[in-house]
Amino acid sequence: MSDSNNGSAPAPSAGIGPEGGQQAAPITVNTQYVKDLSFENPNAPQTLVPQANPPAIDVNVNVQARGLGPNVYEVVLSITCTAKQEQLTAFIVEVAYAGVFTLTGVPQEHVHPLLLIECPRLLFPFARALVANATRDGGFLPLLIQPIDFLDLYRRQAAAQGTATQPPPGAPTA
């Protein structure tokens, strides 16, 4: 290692505020867990033999949030995948993956979008892995769900319901 200065400023330490005090992260992941996991293989072994065409796969995503206490929320990311080969259901996998989050210093008008956009974005890789493992363990190739644009999902759902800034049930009101 060299002790020379190359003209660049030292990198700031993460979590240190402008006055040198510890700065709290706006989102704290308290815990993550599988709330529900189900895999159905109703037409095995017929659907496990090689087929001429790949199965048609339908993926549905839902995000729910609820308040647990002051600034503490549970967010549940639910993913249901159904695969059909011609008229037969090849598999159905359902995952409800949840997390408990603490929001610190977040303005009330940003709580709802944060819970339904950023929190599921943090949960998604774990839920995706559960789906892939379940389908692989069920005798199929792992189903690798493509990344989900939770911002677009939020906007479309808000436009359909007209609730872009409504807080989740149980959330404290300003």
WOURZI-V614703 format. One record per residue. N is the residue number from 0. RES is the residue in three letters. PSI is psi in degrees with one decimal (999 if undefined). Layout:
BEGIN
((N & RES & PSI) (N & RES & PSI))
END
This chain:
BEGIN
((0 & MET & 148.8) (1 & SER & 147.4) (2 & ASP & 12.6) (3 & SER & 157.0) (4 & ASN & 124.7) (5 & ASN & 13.5) (6 & GLY & -5.4) (7 & SER & 150.6) (8 & ALA & 150.7) (9 & PRO & 146.1) (10 & ALA & 137.6) (11 & PRO & 147.2) (12 & SER & 137.4) (13 & ALA & 138.4) (14 & GLY & 5.1) (15 & ILE & 124.1) (16 & GLY & 174.9) (17 & PRO & -27.3) (18 & GLU & 5.9) (19 & GLY & -5.5) (20 & GLY & 164.3) (21 & GLN & 130.7) (22 & GLN & 126.2) (23 & ALA & 141.3) (24 & ALA & 143.9) (25 & PRO & -27.4) (26 & ILE & 125.3) (27 & THR & 126.7) (28 & VAL & 108.5) (29 & ASN & -42.5) (30 & THR & 158.2) (31 & GLN & 147.0) (32 & TYR & 157.4) (33 & VAL & 118.5) (34 & LYS & -37.0) (35 & ASP & 140.5) (36 & LEU & 125.4) (37 & SER & 135.6) (38 & PHE & 127.3) (39 & GLU & 135.5) (40 & ASN & 66.4) (41 & PRO & -22.7) (42 & ASN & 25.7) (43 & ALA & 145.3) (44 & PRO & -2.2) (45 & GLN & -40.9) (46 & THR & -5.7) (47 & LEU & -11.9) (48 & VAL & 150.4) (49 & PRO & 136.9) (50 & GLN & 157.5) (51 & ALA & -36.8) (52 & ASN & 147.6) (53 & PRO & 156.2) (54 & PRO & 153.0) (55 & ALA & 125.5) (56 & ILE & 129.3) (57 & ASP & 126.6) (58 & VAL & 125.4) (59 & ASN & 137.6) (60 & VAL & 138.8) (61 & ASN & 142.3) (62 & VAL & 131.1) (63 & GLN & 147.0) (64 & ALA & 146.1) (65 & ARG & 148.3) (66 & GLY & 140.6) (67 & LEU & -19.5) (68 & GLY & -174.2) (69 & PRO & 116.6) (70 & ASN & 13.6) (71 & VAL & 130.8) (72 & TYR & 148.0) (73 & GLU & 131.3) (74 & VAL & 128.9) (75 & VAL & 121.8) (76 & LEU & 114.8) (77 & SER & 130.4) (78 & ILE & 127.4) (79 & THR & 126.3) (80 & CYS & 128.7) (81 & THR & 127.8) (82 & ALA & 132.5) (83 & LYS & 135.9) (84 & GLN & 106.4) (85 & GLU & -115.7) (86 & GLN & -8.6) (87 & LEU & 138.4) (88 & THR & 119.2) (89 & ALA & -48.9) (90 & PHE & 159.4) (91 & ILE & 125.4) (92 & VAL & 132.1) (93 & GLU & 127.9) (94 & VAL & 129.9) (95 & ALA & 106.7) (96 & TYR & 128.6) (97 & ALA & 161.7) (98 & GLY & 151.4) (99 & VAL & 123.8) (100 & PHE & 143.2) (101 & THR & 128.4) (102 & LEU & 126.1) (103 & THR & 125.2) (104 & GLY & 25.6) (105 & VAL & 125.4) (106 & PRO & 143.7) (107 & GLN & -37.5) (108 & GLU & -12.7) (109 & HIS & -7.9) (110 & VAL & -51.8) (111 & HIS & -51.9) (112 & PRO & -37.3) (113 & LEU & -43.0) (114 & LEU & -34.0) (115 & LEU & -3.4) (116 & ILE & -60.1) (117 & GLU & -41.9) (118 & CYS & -46.7) (119 & PRO & -27.3) (120 & ARG & -35.5) (121 & LEU & -31.9) (122 & LEU & -28.0) (123 & PHE & -47.3) (124 & PRO & -33.6) (125 & PHE & -41.5) (126 & ALA & -40.0) (127 & ARG & -42.2) (128 & ALA & -38.6) (129 & LEU & -42.5) (130 & VAL & -47.0) (131 & ALA & -44.1) (132 & ASN & -39.8) (133 & ALA & -44.6) (134 & THR & -38.5) (135 & ARG & -45.4) (136 & ASP & -20.9) (137 & GLY & 0.9) (138 & GLY & 4.2) (139 & PHE & 170.3) (140 & LEU & 148.6) (141 & PRO & 132.5) (142 & LEU & 109.5) (143 & LEU & 101.7) (144 & ILE & 134.1) (145 & GLN & 153.5) (146 & PRO & 147.0) (147 & ILE & 134.2) (148 & ASP & 92.8) (149 & PHE & -26.2) (150 & LEU & -46.5) (151 & ASP & -41.9) (152 & LEU & -43.7) (153 & TYR & -45.7) (154 & ARG & -43.4) (155 & ARG & -40.4) (156 & GLN & -40.3) (157 & ALA & -40.6) (158 & ALA & -38.9) (159 & ALA & -32.5) (160 & GLN & -16.8) (161 & GLY & 35.4) (162 & THR & 40.0) (163 & ALA & -29.7) (164 & THR & 12.8) (165 & GLN & 134.1) (166 & PRO & 158.7) (167 & PRO & 158.4) (168 & PRO & 136.6) (169 & GLY & -4.3) (170 & ALA & 143.0) (171 & PRO & 145.6) (172 & THR & 151.7) (173 & ALA & 999))
END
